[in-house]
Amino acid sequence: QVQLAESGGGSVQAGGSLRLSCSVSYWKNCMGWFRQAPGKEREGVAAIFVGGAETYYADSVKGRFTVTQDVTKKTLFLQMNSLKPEDTATYYCAASRMTGGCGLGSRYYGYYGRGTQVTVSS
């Protein structure tokens, strides 16, 4: 069983930055970040595969968010810059459940953290 714990959420004004962290009990080749806003489906926003050889971003965050990892510390990061009110959501860290591909689709993941709230005010 993989356990994940997010931290770093909070409230910021539009244009601000936040850095989310995710502590992982057992590292997986494919790690990702999802978010879910009230009344909306959960969506993948960023993913990282095989030590950073490949990264994936949703079009809505490309150029503003950066996913990185520190495997030695078993920690995943999401640097979020130029935040917008539409980025307001609960953000979840995710780990793949099997070896294979990676991406933003939920089919790649089998483990999720409890989430951390990000609120961006205009």
Disulfide bonds with the S-S distance in Angstrom:
Cys22-Cys93 2.14
Cys30-Cys102 2.04
